[in-house]
Amino acid sequence: MAPLYGEIYTITEPLGCYRVHGNNMWALDRFDPERLVAYLAHRRKEVGYLRRRAAELGVVLAASDPLDHGLAFLRYRLVLAKLRLHTAPEPPLAVLCWRVTRLLHRLDMARPQRALDFAWFVAVAVVPRRLARMLVELRFARSRRPSWVGLLLKRFRSA
């Protein structure tokens, strides 16, 4: 909401920190489809509130879906659409793949990480649902992830 009320300034020095653990409100230590559904429903309510407040203040917002501008949101939407767990209608898988392609192109990430994210996203979209669920669990369920997958992800993120 802050940008609706004035200018936002960025500083380069971190002034705080946080810790993500299995008991955080949205952190996933294991794949839990109900939490993804709740998380996206919560974010959609926030977007609705943002749009209402902006309209009240006379601020024109872009018509695009803010959930298309975050990699995590696109991942969650893909998972829910692929596994047919969504409560709100999601775009077709091909449309979600196109949106993630555009987003990855704009993000400031190392190429190996970008390639890994893209490959995971497309693989989940195109493989049969049962195999897609296995890929999803490898991505989200740290407790069920073989150690070599964690090492591979760590290596790609640092490259």
N, C-alpha and C positions, 0 to 999 in steps of 0.2 A: 504494500500500500504506500510505502514511503515515497516513491517517485510521483505519486499523484499530488503530493503536498509540497513538493519543492525539489531543488536540485540534489543530486546524489554525488558524493565525492568518494574517490577510492584512495586508499593508502596502501603502500607496498609492504609495510611491516605488520605482521600478524599481531593482534592484540588479545587473542584468546585462543583456546584450543578446546577440543572435545574428544571424547572417546566413544567409539562405536563398539557395542558388545551385544550379545544375543538378547538382552532384555531391553534394548532401546525400543522406542515405539515402532520404528519401521525397519530396523536392522534385521536381516534374515540370516540366521545361522543354519537353517534348513529351509527347503522349499516349502512354502505354505501358500497355496493359491488363495485362500481366504484373506490373508493379509495383503496380497497384491490387489485383490478386488477392493478391499477397504481403503488401501492407500490411494488408488486411482479415484475412487468415489470421493475421498477427502480432498484430493487435488482439484477435482472437477467443481466441488463446492467452493473452494477458494477462488477458482477462475470466475465462477459465477458472481461471487461477491465482488471481486475486483472489477468486473464489467459493470455491475450495478453502481458501485461507488464512482467509477470513472464517468458514467453517464450522468449521475447526479452533479458531478463537479464540472461537467462540460468538456471532459477530456476524451478525445477520440482515440480509441485503441485500434490496433491492426485487427483485421477480421480473422487472421490465421489463428489456429489453435495453439495456445502457449505450450501445450503438452507435446507439440511437435518440435520444440526447441530444446529439449533435454534428452540426452541419450538414455538415461534411466527410465524416463517415462515411455519412450519408444520401445525399449526392451520389455517393460511390463505389459504394454499394450499388445505387442507381438505375442508374448507368452499367453495372455488371456485369449486373444483371438485364435491362435493356433490350437490351444487345448480346449477351445470352446467353453471358457469359464467366465466370459465377460458378462456383465450385467447391462452395460451401456453398449450400444452398437459401435463397433470399431470398423475402420476402413478395411478393405480387402488387404490380404498379406502383401500383394505386389505394391500397393500404395504405401504401406508402412515401410517396405524395403526401399522404395524411392525416397521417402522422407528421411530415412536414416542415411542414405547415400549422400543426400544434400547436406545433412547436418555434419556428418563425418568430414566432408570436404571443407566445411567452415571452421571446425574445431582445431585448436592448436594442440595437436597430439603427435607423438612420434609415429612414423609410418608403420612400424611393426604392430603397435597397439591398434592403430586405425584398421590395419588389415585383419588383425585378429577379431576385432569387434565386428567388422563387416562380414567376415567369413562365418562367425557364429550366428549372426543375425540371419543371413541368407540360408545357412544350413537348417536352422530351426524352421524357417518359412517353408522350405521345399521338401524336407524329409517326412516320412510318415509320422503320424502323431505320437506313436509309442517311442520312436527314436528321438523325436523332438523333446519329449518329456525327459529323457535321459540327458540330453544336452542342456536342458534347462536346469536340471538338478546339479550337473557338473558346474554350471555357472553360479548358481545361487546357494547351493547347500554345501557350505564349507566343511561341515562335519562329515559329509558323505563323499567328499572329493578325494580321489587318490592323491597321494603326496606329489607325484610327478606333474599333475595338472596344476597344482598350486605353484610349483617351481616354474613351470612354463609361463603361467600368467605373470608371475613376478618378473621373469626375465624380459617378457615383451613390454611390460609397463616401464621398465628401467631403460630400455633401448632407445 
